[in-house]
């Protein structure tokens, strides 16, 4: 057994845009989506463990479904805990997303939890991704993706020092909490929020690091133009557009 490659990290290393998809949280649905993902070039599946029901009990099957199709399982957890970070990796995640990282010290904590010694402090365990892989712990760090969420105005104020932390793969600028932290809850399109976020993207690119964004089809030009290399999109708009198109076609042919 060889160590499974991390498709998101491969795309980032090549300077390409990596797209991950949220809203698919059952193994059978991931499996059914796999052929579409392979044909379209989608790099990974975002498994939601901060706001939805992904937990260690079901993570093994979710990540196995991703593995069948070579998609990278990227899991958002709900706190910046070293134990939670490496337990999630041990259960089969290839990428970790940590919310509300507001300082360089908090970013280093993510690295400590996500990388084995001597880089970090991840507990010595082979993990689900390492079964049958010889010397897994010597090579696992190369395939472990670390994403931190820049989603509070204090993180923006500390961004320069956060960007100096090594081993973070993506600095993801998250709009909703960012807006709320600026006093504009529910209004991520407020001009002050938009310009502050845009400046964060510019600074991340200027530092030679990868930025990430929540990005529907209408926002691709904006975020790619700002240098984003990690795009998160959801299945909701696709389902809505497909359902609307289908029903409209039924109506047209029923007249």
C-alpha positions as YAML, in Angstrom:
chain: A
units: angstrom
residues:
- id: 1
  name: UNK
  ca: [0.00, 0.00, 0.00]
- id: 2
  name: UNK
  ca: [1.32, 3.43, -0.94]
- id: 3
  name: UNK
  ca: [0.58, 6.64, 0.88]
- id: 4
  name: UNK
  ca: [-2.48, 8.22, -0.73]
- id: 5
  name: UNK
  ca: [-1.63, 11.50, -2.45]
- id: 6
  name: UNK
  ca: [-3.37, 14.67, -1.36]
- id: 7
  name: UNK
  ca: [-4.92, 16.04, -4.54]
- id: 8
  name: UNK
  ca: [-5.48, 19.50, -3.03]
- id: 9
  name: UNK
  ca: [-1.82, 19.81, -2.01]
- id: 10
  name: UNK
  ca: [-0.73, 18.62, -5.45]
- id: 11
  name: UNK
  ca: [-2.77, 21.34, -7.15]
- id: 12
  name: UNK
  ca: [-1.52, 24.02, -4.77]
- id: 13
  name: UNK
  ca: [2.09, 22.94, -5.29]
- id: 14
  name: UNK
  ca: [1.57, 23.23, -9.04]
- id: 15
  name: UNK
  ca: [0.16, 26.74, -8.67]
- id: 16
  name: UNK
  ca: [-3.31, 25.58, -9.72]
- id: 17
  name: UNK
  ca: [-6.68, 26.35, -8.16]
- id: 18
  name: UNK
  ca: [-8.03, 23.52, -5.99]
- id: 19
  name: UNK
  ca: [-11.81, 23.26, -5.65]
- id: 20
  name: UNK
  ca: [-13.47, 21.42, -2.77]
- id: 21
  name: UNK
  ca: [-17.20, 20.79, -2.42]
- id: 22
  name: UNK
  ca: [-19.34, 20.94, 0.72]
- id: 23
  name: UNK
  ca: [-22.83, 19.63, 1.37]
- id: 24
  name: UNK
  ca: [-22.12, 15.94, 0.68]
- id: 25
  name: UNK
  ca: [-22.04, 14.29, 4.08]
- id: 26
  name: UNK
  ca: [-23.00, 10.65, 3.47]
- id: 27
  name: UNK
  ca: [-20.60, 7.98, 2.18]
- id: 28
  name: UNK
  ca: [-23.05, 6.78, -0.51]
- id: 29
  name: UNK
  ca: [-23.49, 10.33, -1.80]
- id: 30
  name: UNK
  ca: [-19.73, 10.87, -1.91]
- id: 31
  name: UNK
  ca: [-19.37, 7.59, -3.79]
- id: 32
  name: UNK
  ca: [-22.07, 8.56, -6.28]
- id: 33
  name: UNK
  ca: [-20.45, 11.96, -6.79]
- id: 34
  name: UNK
  ca: [-17.00, 10.47, -7.32]
- id: 35
  name: UNK
  ca: [-17.19, 9.88, -11.08]
- id: 36
  name: UNK
  ca: [-18.45, 13.44, -11.63]
- id: 37
  name: UNK
  ca: [-15.65, 14.80, -9.47]
- id: 38
  name: UNK
  ca: [-12.99, 12.87, -11.35]
- id: 39
  name: UNK
  ca: [-14.30, 14.01, -14.72]
- id: 40
  name: UNK
  ca: [-14.55, 17.66, -13.67]
- id: 41
  name: UNK
  ca: [-11.28, 17.96, -11.74]
- id: 42
  name: UNK
  ca: [-12.77, 18.60, -8.29]
- id: 43
  name: UNK
  ca: [-9.98, 18.03, -5.78]
- id: 44
  name: UNK
  ca: [-11.74, 17.25, -2.54]
- id: 45
  name: UNK
  ca: [-14.78, 16.99, -0.30]
- id: 46
  name: UNK
  ca: [-15.31, 19.38, 2.62]
- id: 47
  name: UNK
  ca: [-16.72, 17.44, 5.57]
- id: 48
  name: UNK
  ca: [-18.44, 19.75, 8.03]
- id: 49
  name: UNK
  ca: [-17.56, 19.07, 11.65]
- id: 50
  name: UNK
  ca: [-18.03, 22.56, 13.07]
- id: 51
  name: UNK
  ca: [-21.65, 23.21, 12.12]
- id: 52
  name: UNK
  ca: [-22.85, 19.72, 11.15]
- id: 53
  name: UNK
  ca: [-22.70, 16.12, 12.22]
- id: 54
  name: UNK
  ca: [-19.29, 14.86, 11.11]
- id: 55
  name: UNK
  ca: [-17.58, 13.18, 14.06]
- id: 56
  name: UNK
  ca: [-15.09, 10.36, 14.73]
- id: 57
  name: UNK
  ca: [-17.84, 7.74, 14.63]
- id: 58
  name: UNK
  ca: [-18.67, 8.36, 10.97]
- id: 59
  name: UNK
  ca: [-15.45, 9.89, 9.69]
- id: 60
  name: UNK
  ca: [-13.86, 6.58, 8.73]
- id: 61
  name: UNK
  ca: [-16.59, 5.70, 6.24]
- id: 62
  name: UNK
  ca: [-16.75, 9.24, 4.87]
- id: 63
  name: UNK
  ca: [-13.03, 9.34, 4.19]
- id: 64
  name: UNK
  ca: [-13.04, 5.82, 2.74]
- id: 65
  name: UNK
  ca: [-15.62, 6.97, 0.20]
- id: 66
  name: UNK
  ca: [-13.35, 9.89, -0.72]
- id: 67
  name: UNK
  ca: [-10.39, 7.54, -1.04]
- id: 68
  name: UNK
  ca: [-12.25, 5.34, -3.55]
- id: 69
  name: UNK
  ca: [-12.29, 8.24, -6.01]
- id: 70
  name: UNK
  ca: [-9.02, 9.92, -5.11]
- id: 71
  name: UNK
  ca: [-10.72, 12.95, -3.59]
- id: 72
  name: UNK
  ca: [-9.10, 14.65, -0.62]
- id: 73
  name: UNK
  ca: [-11.24, 14.52, 2.55]
- id: 74
  name: UNK
  ca: [-10.98, 17.96, 4.17]
- id: 75
  name: UNK
  ca: [-12.61, 18.21, 7.61]
- id: 76
  name: UNK
  ca: [-13.54, 21.39, 9.41]
- id: 77
  name: UNK
  ca: [-13.36, 20.86, 13.17]
- id: 78
  name: UNK
  ca: [-14.87, 23.05, 15.86]
- id: 79
  name: UNK
  ca: [-11.91, 24.13, 17.98]
- id: 80
  name: UNK
  ca: [-8.17, 24.67, 17.85]
- id: 81
  name: UNK
  ca: [-7.28, 21.64, 19.94]
- id: 82
  name: UNK
  ca: [-4.14, 19.66, 19.18]
- id: 83
  name: UNK
  ca: [-5.82, 16.45, 20.30]
- id: 84
  name: UNK
  ca: [-8.86, 17.06, 18.12]
- id: 85
  name: UNK
  ca: [-6.67, 17.95, 15.13]
- id: 86
  name: UNK
  ca: [-4.61, 14.77, 15.20]
- id: 87
  name: UNK
  ca: [-7.55, 12.55, 16.17]
- id: 88
  name: UNK
  ca: [-9.37, 13.81, 13.06]
- id: 89
  name: UNK
  ca: [-6.31, 13.01, 10.95]
- id: 90
  name: UNK
  ca: [-6.06, 9.61, 12.63]
- id: 91
  name: UNK
  ca: [-9.67, 8.90, 11.62]
- id: 92
  name: UNK
  ca: [-8.84, 9.42, 7.95]
- id: 93
  name: UNK
  ca: [-8.88, 13.13, 7.14]
- id: 94
  name: UNK
  ca: [-6.17, 14.37, 4.78]
- id: 95
  name: UNK
  ca: [-6.95, 18.01, 5.46]
- id: 96
  name: UNK
  ca: [-7.89, 19.92, 8.60]
- id: 97
  name: UNK
  ca: [-9.71, 23.27, 8.71]
- id: 98
  name: UNK
  ca: [-9.44, 25.13, 12.01]
- id: 99
  name: UNK
  ca: [-11.80, 28.05, 12.77]
- id: 100
  name: UNK
  ca: [-11.06, 31.40, 14.41]
- id: 101
  name: UNK
  ca: [-7.26, 31.40, 14.25]
- id: 102
  name: UNK
  ca: [-6.44, 34.91, 15.40]
- id: 103
  name: UNK
  ca: [-2.73, 34.98, 16.22]
- id: 104
  name: UNK
  ca: [0.60, 33.47, 15.28]
- id: 105
  name: UNK
  ca: [0.55, 31.41, 18.49]
- id: 106
  name: UNK
  ca: [-2.83, 29.95, 17.56]
- id: 107
  name: UNK
  ca: [-1.57, 29.16, 14.05]
- id: 108
  name: UNK
  ca: [1.48, 27.39, 15.52]
- id: 109
  name: UNK
  ca: [-0.88, 25.34, 17.70]
- id: 110
  name: UNK
  ca: [-2.52, 24.06, 14.52]
- id: 111
  name: UNK
  ca: [0.88, 23.00, 13.19]
- id: 112
  name: UNK
  ca: [1.76, 21.33, 16.50]
- id: 113
  name: UNK
  ca: [-1.42, 19.27, 16.34]
- id: 114
  name: UNK
  ca: [-1.21, 18.50, 12.63]
- id: 115
  name: UNK
  ca: [2.43, 17.52, 12.11]
- id: 116
  name: UNK
  ca: [4.55, 14.78, 13.64]
- id: 117
  name: UNK
  ca: [7.81, 15.57, 15.49]
- id: 118
  name: UNK
  ca: [10.19, 17.20, 14.89]
- id: 119
  name: UNK
  ca: [7.90, 19.67, 13.07]
- id: 120
  name: UNK
  ca: [4.97, 19.43, 15.48]
- id: 121
  name: UNK
  ca: [3.62, 17.37, 18.35]
- id: 122
  name: UNK
  ca: [1.11, 15.05, 16.66]
- id: 123
  name: UNK
  ca: [0.66, 11.86, 18.64]
- id: 124
  name: UNK
  ca: [2.52, 8.86, 17.20]
- id: 125
  name: UNK
  ca: [-0.14, 6.71, 15.52]
- id: 126
  name: UNK
  ca: [-0.34, 5.27, 12.03]
- id: 127
  name: UNK
  ca: [-3.89, 6.57, 11.35]
- id: 128
  name: UNK
  ca: [-6.53, 5.20, 9.00]
- id: 129
  name: UNK
  ca: [-4.66, 6.64, 6.03]
- id: 130
  name: UNK
  ca: [-1.52, 4.80, 7.10]
- id: 131
  name: UNK
  ca: [-2.69, 1.20, 7.35]
- id: 132
  name: UNK
  ca: [-0.33, -0.94, 5.31]
- id: 133
  name: UNK
  ca: [1.93, 2.02, 4.50]
- id: 134
  name: UNK
  ca: [5.53, 1.37, 5.48]
- id: 135
  name: UNK
  ca: [7.11, 4.14, 7.59]
- id: 136
  name: UNK
  ca: [3.88, 6.17, 7.41]
- id: 137
  name: UNK
  ca: [4.92, 8.74, 10.00]
- id: 138
  name: UNK
  ca: [8.09, 9.62, 8.08]
- id: 139
  name: UNK
  ca: [6.07, 10.74, 5.06]
- id: 140
  name: UNK
  ca: [2.59, 11.65, 6.35]
- id: 141
  name: UNK
  ca: [3.33, 15.33, 6.93]
- id: 142
  name: UNK
  ca: [3.88, 15.79, 3.19]
- id: 143
  name: UNK
  ca: [0.26, 14.77, 2.55]
- id: 144
  name: UNK
  ca: [-1.44, 16.51, 5.50]
- id: 145
  name: UNK
  ca: [-3.17, 19.76, 4.54]
- id: 146
  name: UNK
  ca: [-3.55, 22.49, 7.17]
- id: 147
  name: UNK
  ca: [-6.10, 25.25, 6.58]
- id: 148
  name: UNK
  ca: [-6.77, 28.07, 9.03]
- id: 149
  name: UNK
  ca: [-9.76, 30.39, 8.96]
- id: 150
  name: UNK
  ca: [-9.10, 34.10, 9.01]
- id: 151
  name: UNK
  ca: [-12.60, 35.06, 10.08]
- id: 152
  name: UNK
  ca: [-12.29, 37.72, 12.78]
- id: 153
  name: UNK
  ca: [-11.14, 41.30, 12.48]
- id: 154
  name: UNK
  ca: [-8.48, 40.59, 15.11]
- id: 155
  name: UNK
  ca: [-7.00, 37.96, 12.77]
- id: 156
  name: UNK
  ca: [-6.85, 40.61, 10.04]
- id: 157
  name: UNK
  ca: [-5.08, 42.94, 12.45]
- id: 158
  name: UNK
  ca: [-2.56, 40.17, 13.25]
- id: 159
  name: UNK
  ca: [-2.34, 38.86, 9.68]
- id: 160
  name: UNK
  ca: [1.30, 39.74, 9.02]
- id: 161
  name: UNK
  ca: [2.54, 37.70, 11.99]
- id: 162
  name: UNK
  ca: [0.13, 34.84, 11.22]
- id: 163
  name: UNK
  ca: [1.48, 34.65, 7.66]
- id: 164
  name: UNK
  ca: [4.97, 34.04, 9.04]
- id: 165
  name: UNK
  ca: [3.93, 30.67, 10.51]
- id: 166
  name: UNK
  ca: [5.35, 27.80, 8.48]
- id: 167
  name: UNK
  ca: [3.48, 24.65, 7.43]
- id: 168
  name: UNK
  ca: [0.07, 26.33, 7.02]
- id: 169
  name: UNK
  ca: [-1.12, 25.46, 3.52]
- id: 170
  name: UNK
  ca: [-4.12, 27.78, 3.18]
- id: 171
  name: UNK
  ca: [-5.18, 31.02, 4.86]
- id: 172
  name: UNK
  ca: [-8.93, 30.95, 4.29]
- id: 173
  name: UNK
  ca: [-10.75, 34.29, 4.56]
- id: 174
  name: UNK
  ca: [-14.28, 33.44, 5.71]
- id: 175
  name: UNK
  ca: [-16.94, 36.10, 5.02]
- id: 176
  name: UNK
  ca: [-19.81, 35.58, 7.46]
- id: 177
  name: UNK
  ca: [-17.92, 35.63, 10.74]
- id: 178
  name: UNK
  ca: [-15.58, 38.27, 9.33]
- id: 179
  name: UNK
  ca: [-18.56, 40.54, 8.71]
- id: 180
  name: UNK
  ca: [-20.03, 39.81, 12.13]
- id: 181
  name: UNK
  ca: [-16.74, 40.64, 13.86]
- id: 182
  name: UNK
  ca: [-16.80, 44.03, 12.10]
- id: 183
  name: UNK
  ca: [-20.32, 44.82, 13.33]
- id: 184
  name: UNK
  ca: [-22.04, 43.88, 10.05]
- id: 185
  name: UNK
  ca: [-23.72, 40.60, 10.97]
- id: 186
  name: UNK
  ca: [-25.43, 39.07, 7.96]
- id: 187
  name: UNK
  ca: [-23.97, 41.64, 5.57]
- id: 188
  name: UNK
  ca: [-20.79, 40.22, 4.06]
- id: 189
  name: UNK
  ca: [-21.37, 42.49, 1.08]
- id: 190
  name: UNK
  ca: [-20.97, 45.68, 3.13]
- id: 191
  name: UNK
  ca: [-18.34, 47.87, 1.41]
- id: 192
  name: UNK
  ca: [-16.17, 48.03, 4.55]
- id: 193
  name: UNK
  ca: [-16.21, 44.23, 4.85]
- id: 194
  name: UNK
  ca: [-15.51, 43.69, 1.16]
- id: 195
  name: UNK
  ca: [-12.55, 46.03, 1.08]
- id: 196
  name: UNK
  ca: [-11.06, 44.64, 4.30]
- id: 197
  name: UNK
  ca: [-11.37, 41.09, 2.99]
- id: 198
  name: UNK
  ca: [-9.92, 42.10, -0.37]
- id: 199
  name: UNK
  ca: [-6.93, 43.62, 1.42]
- id: 200
  name: UNK
  ca: [-6.44, 40.36, 3.36]
- id: 201
  name: UNK
  ca: [-6.35, 38.39, 0.10]
- id: 202
  name: UNK
  ca: [-3.84, 40.82, -1.40]
- id: 203
  name: UNK
  ca: [-1.57, 40.58, 1.63]
- id: 204
  name: UNK
  ca: [-1.71, 36.77, 1.65]
- id: 205
  name: UNK
  ca: [-0.71, 36.67, -2.02]
- id: 206
  name: UNK
  ca: [2.02, 39.28, -1.49]
- id: 207
  name: UNK
  ca: [3.48, 37.05, 1.25]
- id: 208
  name: UNK
  ca: [3.67, 34.15, -1.21]
- id: 209
  name: UNK
  ca: [1.06, 32.11, 0.66]
- id: 210
  name: UNK
  ca: [-2.16, 30.46, -0.54]
- id: 211
  name: UNK
  ca: [-5.52, 32.04, 0.24]
- id: 212
  name: UNK
  ca: [-8.90, 30.35, 0.29]
- id: 213
  name: UNK
  ca: [-12.45, 31.56, -0.22]
- id: 214
  name: UNK
  ca: [-16.06, 30.47, -0.10]
- id: 215
  name: UNK
  ca: [-16.91, 30.90, -3.75]
- id: 216
  name: UNK
  ca: [-20.06, 30.46, -5.81]
- id: 217
  name: UNK
  ca: [-19.85, 30.59, -9.59]
- id: 218
  name: UNK
  ca: [-20.63, 34.31, -9.70]
- id: 219
  name: UNK
  ca: [-17.69, 35.06, -7.38]
- id: 220
  name: UNK
  ca: [-14.97, 33.10, -9.17]
- id: 221
  name: UNK
  ca: [-13.62, 36.11, -11.06]
- id: 222
  name: UNK
  ca: [-13.35, 38.17, -7.87]
- id: 223
  name: UNK
  ca: [-11.54, 35.61, -5.75]
- id: 224
  name: UNK
  ca: [-9.29, 34.13, -8.40]
- id: 225
  name: UNK
  ca: [-8.43, 37.69, -9.37]
- id: 226
  name: UNK
  ca: [-7.39, 38.29, -5.77]
- id: 227
  name: UNK
  ca: [-5.11, 35.26, -5.91]
- id: 228
  name: UNK
  ca: [-7.25, 32.62, -4.16]
- id: 229
  name: UNK
  ca: [-6.02, 29.10, -4.86]
- id: 230
  name: UNK
  ca: [-8.41, 27.12, -2.62]
- id: 231
  name: UNK
  ca: [-12.10, 27.51, -3.49]
- id: 232
  name: UNK
  ca: [-14.95, 26.10, -1.42]
- id: 233
  name: UNK
  ca: [-18.29, 25.72, -3.15]
- id: 234
  name: UNK
  ca: [-21.51, 24.04, -2.06]
- id: 235
  name: UNK
  ca: [-23.98, 21.74, -3.77]
- id: 236
  name: UNK
  ca: [-26.99, 23.90, -2.83]
- id: 237
  name: UNK
  ca: [-26.89, 26.26, -5.84]
- id: 238
  name: UNK
  ca: [-26.32, 23.31, -8.20]
- id: 239
  name: UNK
  ca: [-29.37, 21.47, -6.82]
- id: 240
  name: UNK
  ca: [-31.46, 24.62, -6.97]
- id: 241
  name: UNK
  ca: [-30.44, 25.42, -10.55]
- id: 242
  name: UNK
  ca: [-31.00, 21.82, -11.69]
- id: 243
  name: UNK
  ca: [-34.38, 21.53, -9.99]
- id: 244
  name: UNK
  ca: [-35.54, 24.88, -11.36]
- id: 245
  name: UNK
  ca: [-34.45, 23.98, -14.87]
- id: 246
  name: UNK
  ca: [-36.19, 20.61, -14.69]
- id: 247
  name: UNK
  ca: [-39.49, 21.99, -13.36]
- id: 248
  name: UNK
  ca: [-39.46, 24.80, -15.92]
- id: 249
  name: UNK
  ca: [-38.98, 22.19, -18.66]
- id: 250
  name: UNK
  ca: [-41.90, 20.16, -17.29]
- id: 251
  name: UNK
  ca: [-44.08, 23.27, -17.34]
- id: 252
  name: UNK
  ca: [-43.02, 24.16, -20.88]
- id: 253
  name: UNK
  ca: [-43.94, 20.71, -22.17]
- id: 254
  name: UNK
  ca: [-47.18, 20.49, -20.21]
- id: 255
  name: UNK
  ca: [-48.85, 23.47, -21.86]
...
